[in-house]
Amino acid sequence: MVDHVSGVGVRPVGPESGKAGQTGPVPAGQAFHDVLAQQIQEQKDLQFSTHAMERIRMRGLPLSVHEMQRLKTGVNQIAEKGGRESVVLMDNTAFIVSVKNHTVITAIGGEQMKNNVFTNIDSAVIV
């Protein structure tokens, strides 16, 4: 069906049209809550605070697409275990992350990590 006002394709939503937003079959035996939580988690992007962006730029710590995925995977692993404030260690870089907000707070690389003390951290993961 095409909405004649905007010319955009419109899919009707209702009992006769199937489930709105469904992307595929739900695995047998999985509760709705679990499926919903998984979908939300997969769609939530990792954010970077202004401070973290400045530190990454200043310290020359660019992130490739692959590294971003590794970082996101680490944050997701910590979230599954109930972590709130964490350090994610990846190669020679430490990322301090607010897991609840999915936000990187700061990044420390290489030589800057020596003699640093991380406080208010309840979890850590190495990716």
N, C-alpha and C positions, 0 to 999 in steps of 0.2 A: 504494500500500500504506500502511496506517496502523498505526503501532506502538500496540498496544492498551494498553500500560503508560502511555505518556505522551499518547497521542492525537495525536501529531505525525506528519505525513506523512513517510514514509521512502521514499527512492528506492534500490533495490538497486544495488550497485556490483559489476561483474564484466564478463567478456567479453561476455556477452549483453546487458548494459544500456548499453553505450557507455562513453565516457570520463567519469570522475568529475570534476565541477567544470567541465566544458567549457562555455564561454559562447557559442560560435559556431564557425563553420568557421575552420580555420587557413588563412591565405593560402598559395596554392601557392608553392613555392620558398623558404619561410621555415623555417629550422632550428628545431628544438625549443628549443634554448638561447636563441635570439633571442626567440621567442614568450614563453618563461618569463620572461626578463629584462624584457621589455616589460610583462608582466602585473604582475610584482612592483613595477616602477617606478610604474605607474599607480595601484596600490593603496596605496603608501606615503604616508602623510600627513606634512605638514610639522609639526614640533614647535617649540615656543618654550621656551627656557630661562626659569627664574624671573627671571633678570636681564633678559632681553629683554622679558618681560611687564611688569616694573616700569618699564623705560624707555619702552615704548610707552604705558603709562598715564600716567607722569609727564610725558612730552613731548607728550601729546595727539596721538598718531599712530594713531587707530583705522583698522582695515582692513576694507573691504567684502568681500563674497564675491568680487567681480570682482578686487579687488586681491590677495586671497589666491591666486586662480588665477594671476594674473600672476607673483606671487612664486614660486609652485610651478613654473611653467613656466620661469622663470629658473634656478632650482636644478636642474631636470631638464636644461636645456641645458648647464649647467656640468658636471654629472655625466657627460653624454655625451662631453664633451671631456677628462675625467679630472681636473677640478679637485677640490681637497680643502678648502681654506679660501678663501672667496670673499666679495666684496662684490657685492650686487645693488642696483643703483640704479634706483629707481622714483619717478618724479615728483620730489619734493623730499626723498626719504628714502633713506638708505643702510641696508641690512640686512647685517650680517656673519653669514655662514652657514657652519656645518660641513656640507659637502656629504655627506660619508661618513655622518654621523648624521642627515641631513635635519633639522637643528636650527638655528633662528635664534638666534644668540648674543646679539646686541644690535641696537638700531635707533637711528639718529641722523637727526634731521630738520632741515630748514631752516637756521636760523642756527647751530645747534650743529655743522654740518658744516664751517663755515669754520675754517681753520687746524688741522684735524685731520689726523693722520697715521695711516694704516691699515698695520699691520705684520703679518707672517706671512700675507699674502694671496697666493695663487698665481694668482688669476683674478678677473675682473670681468665683469658683464653688465649691460646697460641694458635694462629691460623697460618 
